[in-house]
Amino acid sequence: MLVCSFSFRERYKKSERIISLNQPHSIEKEDHQLTIDNAIEMFSLFCQANTNLTDDEKKKKVFAVKENSLLLTDVDTYTALSFIIKSGSYGIEADITNKNTNTVTHHRSADESDVKEFACIVYIPKDVGDLQIKKGIFVFQSIGSFGVKTITTYNM
């Protein structure tokens, strides 16, 4: 498991101020302006927009958010959003061998990816009085030496 703190900054403006995570924020797109209620909505929109497996041919990796995996938890002190990332690598041929019988059950081509599922969760504390929360926690599951922090943040 990998636990990271995060914050959002306004980019491409004179001051890169840190954005309050529980407050509405407007994002200028090429052809329109998008207003989001809070950072959890931003993560939710990201997840919904990335349900199809995308291919990074340079890094030979695939990435997607598993469809219908979003789970929102909203309690008095925090809001959390959990979801499943599907990711894997390709580019190397290999024989898939049964460990018990020592027989090759499949030959993996260079175009086949070993996609694994990784749980992720975003925690954002609620604002308290006049204190606006500007940092949240992002937790990534790892499986052995495999993880999805880099590919997930790259796709954001």
N, C-alpha and C positions, 0 to 999 in steps of 0.2 A: 504494500500500500504506500502511496506517495501523497503527502498532505502539503498543499501550497496555499499561501495567501495570495489574494489578487485585488487589484483595484482597476478602475477604468479611467482613462484620461481622454480629454478632448484632443484630437490630433489635428495637425495641419492648421492650427490657429496660432496667433502670437503667443498666448500663454497656454501651456498644456495643463490646465487645472484638473484636479482629480474630481470625478463626478460622484455625487452622493448615490449610493446604490438603491435606496428606497424611494427616491424622488423621480418624477417624470423627467424625461430628457428627449430633446428633438435631435434627430439625425438627418443630415442633408444627403439625400441620394441624388443620382444624376438627373432624374426627371421629376422628383417629388421630395417632400419632407415627411419623415416618419417620426411619430411621437410614440414613445414607449412609456409605460407606467413606472417601470422599475427594472433593475438588472435581471431579476428572475424572468421577466417577460423577454428580455433580450436573449438569455440563454435558451428559453423555450422556442423562440423564433429560429434561432440557430439550429436547434435539434430538428425542428419540423422541416427546415430547408435542406437538411443533409441526410435524408432517409435513403437516397439512392447511392449505391457504391460508386465512389469517385476514384480515379486512377491517377496516381502521381508517377508517370512513366520514368522520370529522372531518378526518383528514389526507389522505384519499383515497390510501391506500397499502395494498398487500397484502404479506403476509409468510408464509414457511414455511421449514422445513428440508427439503432434498431427501431423500426417502426412500432408504435404503440408501447414504447418502453418508458415513456415519461411518467413520473410520479411526483406530484406536488404535495408537500407537507407544509401547512401554514398553522403555526401555533403562536402563543402569546409572545414568545421571546425571539423567535427566528422563523425564517421561511427557508425551505430546502427543496431542491429539484434534483431528482435522481434520474438517470437514464443509462442505456447500454450503448457502448461504442463497439462497432464491429471493425476490426482492422487486421491486416496481415501483409506478408511480404511474398513476392514472387521473383522469378528470374533465374532460379537454379533448378535444374532437373534433379530428381531423386527417386530412389526406390522406396516405397512404403513397405516395410517388412513387419510381419506379425512376430512379436517378441517371443511368443510361446512356441510357435511352429517353425520359426526361422524361414518362412516362405514369403516371397514378394507377393503382396496382395494388389498392388497398384504401382504404376510408374507415373510419377508426377512430372508433368511437362513444365517448361519454363514459364508458361502462361497461367499456370494454376497457382492460386494463393491459398495459404493456410490461414483462413480467417478465424480469429478468436473473438470472443465476446468479453468485454471489460466493463465492470460497473463503475460509474462515476456519480458523484454527488456534489452539489453546490450548496453551501450553507451561507445565509446572509442574516446576521442579527437584525432585529427591528430597531428603528430609531428610538431613543429614550429622551423624552423631553425635547430640548433644543439640540441635542447631540445627534448629528446626522452621520450615519455609518458610511464609511468610505472604503472599508476593506472587508472582504469575505473570505471564505475558505473553500477550496476546491480539492476534493479527494479523488484520487485515481487508483483503481485496482491494478495490481500487477500480477502476472502469472509467470513465476520463475524469473527469467531475465527479460521477459516481454512486458512492455507498458505502452500507454497511449498518450502521455502528457504532451510530448513534442508534436505528434501528428494532430492532436486535437487543437492545441493552441495555434498551430500553423494554419489550420483550416478556419479558425475564427477570424 
